Amino acid sequence: RESSNGPPCPHPHERAARSRTMSYTGVGGSLNAVAPAEDPLVLKLDDPVCRAITMLDPLQPSTWSVEMAAGGPPLAFAEAVARTPSFLGTLGSPLVSVAQDADGQHRFIRLSDAMTGKTLALLSEAEAKALDAQLLYARPGPLPRGAAPTEALATLPSSESDFSHLVRDDLAPHDGYTNYSVVPWLCLGPTQRVLLSDERTLTCGHPSERIMEHVSLVVNCHEDSCDWGKYKLGQAVPGGPKVITEALHKWYSFGGASTADKNDAIQRAIWAHLEQGGSVAVHCLAGIHRAACIVACQFLFRHYVLGHKHVPNEVDDIYRKLQSVRPHVSPAYLHILKEYEAHVRGLPPRSANGF
């Protein structure tokens, strides 16, 4: 499938989040998400007034505290608003991801609504996308500082090509408001890279990120169909990039051969486009759960199907490596990953509930 340039869109400042378990009923509907709830959420901000907001209960602003850019002890959210008329003024009306539901889709709150002090409503991914607002991502505990590669990048065997320099270079300078990461263990060359990304980075157009011109395949992991023209990339690819759309969260109740076969077709397409000289961009909404799962499966495909024994095949090791270049990644959809591992190792398929 081909895509062409779509209409221009703003360049949002986006953050990624880890999943969190909460159960709410009433305002905003019900929510059951997928990770521990005891830790508060922290929203880090690049704001001249506010440095961070800590949320004990994301739907109750009365439980929030604010770390001001000027320093000093944290203030209650209402006090910060009362003291500083310009509080959050530079941010506009962003939406903040504060949880994921059982199938892995994000749930958002509208930050400007917190000014009222009332209980906040939860918005679905579809509602958030329809608003076309700036998206921010809160996560448990402090955010890692920066997304620079760590010592994990040094674990490529010396006998194999070392593409760690491709994480950031002239083709991928990561200038401005971009939110993508190069996965060096899966790269084949300067224009043959695997990119793990949020959606906005791929649809807004970033001329300085010239690696985007070489993207010949986009794997959209959060929609079953989309307007392929929304992607602003692949300018160096004759006919434009191909697009695969698979809403991974809808695989949640599937298992066995059906999931593995879908996944295998994606993995083979990724490899084919890399071999043909292009780059591949894998994304969901934030690029930290659904898309990360598909990229993790590419490690398994390389190791077991192609026989690239230098490519890691242990799930914990794979995710450590992904986190070294994209710190907000966290393991999710492990039933899909394990079903695919069984598939490529030639083991009998098992149901999603079998793991």
C-alpha positions in Angstrom: 0.0 0.0 0.0 1.3 3.4 -0.8 1.0 6.7 1.1 1.4 10.3 0.0 1.7 13.6 1.8 -1.2 14.6 4.0 -2.2 17.9 5.5 0.2 19.7 7.8 -0.1 19.2 11.6 1.4 20.8 14.6 4.6 19.6 16.2 3.6 18.4 19.7 5.9 17.8 22.6 5.1 14.2 23.4 6.2 12.0 26.3 5.9 8.2 26.7 4.4 6.4 29.6 4.5 3.1 31.4 1.3 1.2 32.1 -0.6 1.4 35.4 -3.5 -0.4 37.0 -6.5 1.6 38.1 -10.1 0.7 38.4 -12.6 3.6 38.1 -16.4 3.6 37.7 -18.6 6.6 37.3 -17.1 9.7 35.6 -15.4 8.7 32.5 -16.7 5.2 32.5 -14.8 2.2 33.9 -11.2 1.3 33.4 -9.1 -1.7 34.1 -5.5 -1.3 33.2 -2.5 -3.5 33.5 0.3 -2.6 36.0 0.8 -1.7 39.7 -1.3 1.2 41.0 0.4 1.9 44.3 3.0 4.2 42.8 2.0 7.8 42.0 2.2 9.0 38.5 4.7 11.7 37.6 4.2 14.1 34.6 7.4 15.8 33.7 7.0 19.1 31.9 9.2 21.5 29.9 7.4 24.5 31.3 8.9 27.8 32.6 6.6 27.7 35.6 6.0 24.0 36.4 8.6 21.3 36.4 6.5 18.3 37.3 3.1 17.2 38.6 2.8 14.2 40.9 -0.6 12.5 40.8 -1.7 10.2 43.7 -5.1 9.8 42.0 -5.0 11.0 38.3 -8.7 11.7 38.4 -8.6 13.8 41.5 -6.6 17.1 41.2 -6.9 17.5 45.0 -4.4 14.7 45.4 -1.8 16.3 43.0 1.4 18.2 44.0 3.4 20.4 41.8 7.2 20.9 41.6 7.7 24.5 40.6 10.5 25.5 38.2 11.7 28.2 40.7 12.4 25.5 43.3 11.2 25.1 46.9 8.9 22.5 48.4 6.1 21.0 46.3 2.8 22.8 46.3 -0.7 21.4 46.3 -2.1 21.7 42.8 -4.8 24.2 43.8 -2.2 26.3 45.6 0.1 26.4 42.6 -2.8 27.5 40.4 -3.8 30.2 42.9 -0.2 31.5 43.3 0.7 31.5 39.6 -1.8 33.0 37.1 0.4 31.8 34.2 0.4 28.2 35.6 0.5 25.8 32.6 -0.3 28.7 30.3 2.4 27.8 27.8 1.1 24.2 27.5 -2.4 25.1 26.2 -4.8 22.2 26.7 -2.8 19.0 26.4 -4.2 15.5 27.1 -2.3 13.3 29.5 -2.2 9.5 29.3 -2.7 8.2 32.9 -3.5 4.6 32.3 -4.2 1.8 29.9 -7.2 -0.4 29.7 -7.1 -4.2 29.6 -6.4 -4.4 25.9 -3.6 -1.8 26.1 -5.2 1.3 24.8 -4.3 4.6 26.5 -6.8 6.6 28.6 -6.3 10.3 28.8 -7.4 13.3 31.0 -7.6 16.9 29.8 -5.0 18.8 31.9 -6.9 22.1 31.6 -10.0 20.5 33.3 -7.9 20.0 36.4 -8.0 23.8 37.0 -11.6 23.3 38.1 -10.6 21.0 40.9 -13.4 18.6 40.0 -13.2 14.9 39.3 -11.7 14.4 35.8 -13.2 12.4 33.0 -11.3 9.7 31.2 -11.0 9.9 27.4 -10.4 7.0 25.0 -7.7 6.9 22.4 -10.3 7.6 19.7 -11.6 10.7 21.6 -8.1 11.9 22.2 -7.1 11.6 18.5 -10.3 13.4 17.4 -9.4 16.4 19.5 -6.0 16.6 17.8 -4.5 17.9 21.0 -0.9 17.8 22.3 -0.4 14.4 24.0 1.7 13.9 27.1 2.4 10.7 29.0 2.6 10.4 32.8 4.3 7.4 34.3 5.0 5.8 37.7 8.0 7.4 39.5 10.6 9.7 38.1 11.2 9.8 34.3 14.6 8.6 33.2 16.7 11.6 32.1 17.2 11.6 28.4 17.0 8.7 25.9 20.7 8.3 25.3 22.0 4.8 24.7 23.4 3.0 27.8 25.9 0.3 28.2 23.5 -2.2 26.6 24.6 -0.7 23.2 28.0 -2.2 23.8 26.7 -5.7 23.9 26.8 -6.3 20.2 29.4 -9.0 19.5 32.6 -7.6 17.9 32.3 -10.2 15.1 29.1 -8.6 13.9 28.6 -5.2 12.4 28.1 -2.6 15.1 25.4 -0.1 14.2 25.3 1.6 17.6 26.4 4.9 15.9 23.1 4.9 13.9 21.1 5.7 17.1 21.9 9.3 16.5 23.8 10.7 13.5 23.3 13.2 10.6 20.4 11.2 9.2 18.8 10.9 12.6 19.7 13.9 14.7 16.5 13.8 16.8 16.1 17.6 16.5 13.1 19.4 17.8 9.9 17.7 18.9 10.5 14.1 17.7 9.7 11.0 19.6 11.3 8.1 17.7 14.2 5.7 18.5 16.5 3.8 16.3 16.9 0.1 17.3 20.5 -0.6 16.3 20.6 -4.4 16.8 18.1 -4.7 13.9 19.7 -2.2 11.5 21.5 -3.3 8.3 23.0 0.0 7.3 22.6 3.8 7.3 19.4 3.8 5.3 18.2 0.4 6.6 17.1 1.1 10.1 14.3 -0.1 12.3 12.5 2.9 14.0 10.3 2.6 17.0 8.1 5.7 17.1 5.0 7.4 18.3 2.4 8.3 15.6 2.8 12.0 15.6 6.5 12.0 14.7 5.7 10.1 11.5 2.8 12.3 10.5 4.0 15.8 11.2 7.1 16.0 8.9 10.6 16.7 10.2 12.9 17.8 7.4 16.0 17.5 9.6 15.3 13.8 10.3 16.4 12.7 6.8 16.2 9.0 7.8 12.4 9.4 7.4 12.9 9.9 3.7 14.1 6.3 3.5 11.2 4.7 5.3 9.7 2.2 2.8 7.4 0.4 5.2 5.2 1.7 8.1 3.8 -0.8 10.5 0.8 0.8 12.3 0.1 -1.3 15.5 -3.0 0.5 16.8 -5.4 0.8 13.8 -7.0 -1.7 11.5 -7.1 0.9 8.8 -6.0 4.5 8.4 -5.5 7.3 5.9 -2.1 6.3 4.5 -1.6 9.8 3.3 -1.1 11.0 6.8 2.5 9.8 6.9 5.1 12.4 6.0 8.0 10.2 5.0 9.4 8.0 2.3 10.3 10.8 -0.1 13.3 8.8 -1.3 11.2 5.7 -1.9 9.7 5.2 -5.4 6.0 5.2 -5.1 6.1 6.0 -1.4 6.1 3.7 1.6 3.9 0.7 2.0 1.6 0.6 5.1 0.6 -2.4 7.3 -2.2 -1.7 9.7 -3.0 -4.1 12.6 -4.7 -3.1 15.8 -2.6 -5.2 18.2 -4.9 -4.6 21.1 -7.6 -6.5 19.3 -5.3 -9.5 19.3 -5.7 -9.6 23.1 -8.2 -12.4 23.2 -6.6 -14.3 20.3 -3.9 -16.9 20.5 -2.2 -19.8 18.8 -1.7 -20.0 15.1 -4.0 -17.1 14.1 -2.0 -14.5 16.0 1.4 -16.1 15.1 0.6 -16.1 11.4 -0.4 -12.5 11.4 2.7 -11.6 13.3 4.9 -13.7 11.1 3.7 -11.9 8.0 4.6 -8.6 9.6 8.1 -9.8 10.6 8.8 -11.1 7.1 7.7 -7.8 5.6 10.0 -5.9 7.9 12.9 -8.0 6.9 12.1 -7.8 3.2 12.1 -4.0 3.2 15.3 -3.8 5.1 17.0 -6.2 2.7 15.8 -4.1 -0.2 17.5 -1.1 1.2 14.8 0.8 3.1 14.0 1.6 6.7 11.0 0.5 8.6 9.0 2.6 11.1 6.9 0.7 13.6 4.5 2.8 15.7 1.4 2.8 17.8 0.1 5.9 19.6 3.0 6.3 21.9 5.5 3.7 20.6 6.1 2.0 23.9 3.8 -1.0 24.2 2.1 -2.3 21.0 4.8 -1.2 18.6 7.6 -2.3 21.0 6.0 -5.8 21.1 6.2 -6.1 17.3 9.8 -4.9 17.3 10.7 -7.4 20.0 9.2 -10.1 17.8 11.6 -9.1 15.0 14.5 -10.0 17.4 13.0 -13.5 17.6 12.4 -13.7 13.8 16.1 -12.9 13.2 17.4 -15.3 15.8 15.2 -18.3 15.1 14.0 -18.0 11.5 17.1 -16.4 9.9 19.6 -18.0 12.2 21.2 -14.7 13.2 22.5 -16.1 16.5 24.1 -12.8 17.5 20.6 -11.2 17.7 19.3 -11.5 21.3 16.4 -14.0 21.8 15.8 -13.8 25.6 12.8 -11.6 26.3 14.3 -9.8 29.3 17.4 -9.0 27.3 15.4 -7.8 24.3 13.4 -5.4 26.5 16.5 -4.2 28.3 18.0 -3.2 24.9 14.8 -1.5 23.8 14.7 0.5 27.0 18.4 1.5 26.5 17.4 3.5 23.4 13.8 4.2 24.4 13.5 4.3 28.2 9.7 4.5 28.4 9.3 1.1 26.8 7.8 -1.6 29.1 6.9 -5.2 28.4 3.3 -5.6 27.3 1.3 -8.0 25.2 3.6 -10.8 26.4 1.1 -13.4 25.3 1.7 -12.2 21.7 5.4 -12.3 22.1 5.4 -15.8 23.7 3.0 -17.2 21.1 5.3 -15.9 18.4 8.4 -17.4 20.1 6.6 -20.8 20.2 5.8 -20.4 16.5 9.3 -19.6 15.4 10.8 -22.3 17.6 8.4 -24.8 16.1 6.5 -25.5 19.3 2.8 -26.4 19.4 0.7 -23.2 19.6 -0.9 -22.4 22.9 -3.8 -20.2 23.9 -3.1 -16.6 25.1 -4.2 -17.8 28.6 -1.6 -20.6 28.5 1.2 -18.2 29.6 
